[in-house]
Amino acid sequence: MMNFSLSMLLQPFAHVGLVSQYALLIAFIFLGISILCGAWRLLRGPSLEDRILALDTLYINAIAVIILLGLVFATRVYFEIALVVAMLGFIGTVVLAKFLTIGDITK
């Protein structure tokens, strides 16, 4: 059986300070909880509007996770990926809202 310790969990964060390691770990935990809540609302939402808002929230949470991964791995590529996800999320939300109000996205 493998022994589990907090130092093993924080090992990928070794290049940042101790306080930053704990802050990143706590941020990942809270974002995970937020993603689970958003996914629950997306699957069980009582109306289509609730599901669209849950999808938009999941886009924002995905952007936050990608930015945190950029901090963990100390590379700028993740920030560019987060920018692309933000643009796609905005476009998707606008298209879904237009489809919901008008019924057609080409008008």
C-alpha positions as CSV (number, residue, x, y, z in Angstrom):
1,M,0.0,0.0,0.0
2,M,1.3,3.4,-0.9
3,N,1.7,6.0,1.8
4,F,0.0,9.3,1.0
5,S,1.3,12.6,2.2
6,L,0.6,16.2,1.5
7,S,4.2,16.7,0.3
8,M,3.5,14.2,-2.5
9,L,0.4,16.2,-3.6
10,L,2.3,19.4,-3.6
11,Q,5.3,18.1,-5.5
12,P,4.3,19.5,-9.0
13,F,4.2,23.0,-7.3
14,A,7.8,22.8,-6.1
15,H,9.0,25.8,-8.1
16,V,6.7,28.2,-6.1
17,G,6.8,29.2,-2.5
18,L,5.1,27.2,0.3
19,V,2.2,29.7,0.7
20,S,1.6,29.7,-3.1
21,Q,1.6,25.9,-3.1
22,Y,-1.2,25.8,-0.6
23,A,-3.1,28.6,-2.3
24,L,-2.9,26.8,-5.7
25,L,-4.0,23.5,-4.1
26,I,-7.0,25.2,-2.4
27,A,-7.9,27.0,-5.7
28,F,-7.9,23.6,-7.5
29,I,-10.1,22.1,-4.9
30,F,-12.7,25.0,-5.0
31,L,-12.7,25.0,-8.8
32,G,-13.3,21.3,-8.8
33,I,-16.3,21.7,-6.5
34,S,-17.5,24.6,-8.7
35,I,-17.2,22.5,-11.8
36,L,-19.1,19.6,-10.2
37,C,-21.9,22.1,-9.2
38,G,-22.0,23.5,-12.7
39,A,-22.1,20.1,-14.3
40,W,-25.0,19.1,-12.0
41,R,-27.0,22.2,-13.0
42,L,-26.2,21.5,-16.7
43,L,-27.5,18.0,-16.5
44,R,-30.4,18.6,-14.1
45,G,-31.4,22.2,-14.8
46,P,-35.1,22.7,-14.8
47,S,-35.1,25.0,-17.8
48,L,-33.0,25.6,-20.9
49,E,-31.9,29.0,-19.6
50,D,-30.5,27.4,-16.5
51,R,-28.5,25.0,-18.6
52,I,-27.1,27.8,-20.8
53,L,-26.0,29.7,-17.7
54,A,-24.4,26.5,-16.3
55,L,-22.6,26.0,-19.5
56,D,-21.3,29.5,-19.4
57,T,-20.2,29.0,-15.8
58,L,-18.3,25.9,-16.9
59,Y,-16.5,27.8,-19.6
60,I,-15.4,30.3,-16.9
61,N,-14.3,27.6,-14.6
62,A,-12.4,25.9,-17.4
63,I,-10.5,29.2,-18.1
64,A,-9.6,29.4,-14.4
65,V,-8.3,25.8,-14.3
66,I,-6.2,26.4,-17.5
67,I,-4.7,29.6,-16.0
68,L,-3.9,27.7,-12.8
69,L,-2.2,25.0,-14.8
70,G,-0.2,27.7,-16.5
71,L,1.0,28.9,-13.0
72,V,1.8,25.3,-11.9
73,F,3.8,24.4,-15.0
74,A,5.3,28.0,-15.3
75,T,4.6,28.3,-19.1
76,R,2.8,31.0,-21.1
77,V,1.1,28.5,-23.5
78,Y,-1.7,27.9,-21.1
79,F,-2.6,31.6,-21.0
80,E,-3.0,31.6,-24.8
81,I,-5.2,28.5,-24.6
82,A,-7.3,30.2,-21.9
83,L,-7.8,33.1,-24.3
84,V,-9.0,30.9,-27.1
85,V,-11.4,29.1,-24.7
86,A,-12.7,32.4,-23.5
87,M,-13.4,33.5,-27.1
88,L,-15.1,30.3,-28.0
89,G,-17.2,30.4,-24.7
90,F,-18.4,33.9,-25.4
91,I,-19.3,33.0,-29.0
92,G,-21.1,29.9,-27.9
93,T,-23.1,31.7,-25.2
94,V,-24.2,34.4,-27.6
95,V,-25.3,31.9,-30.2
96,L,-27.2,29.9,-27.7
97,A,-28.9,33.0,-26.3
98,K,-29.8,34.1,-29.8
99,F,-31.2,30.7,-30.6
100,L,-33.2,30.7,-27.4
101,T,-34.8,34.1,-28.0
102,I,-35.3,34.1,-31.8
103,G,-35.2,30.4,-32.6
104,D,-32.8,30.8,-35.5
105,I,-29.1,31.9,-35.4
106,T,-29.0,33.1,-39.0
107,K,-31.3,36.1,-38.5
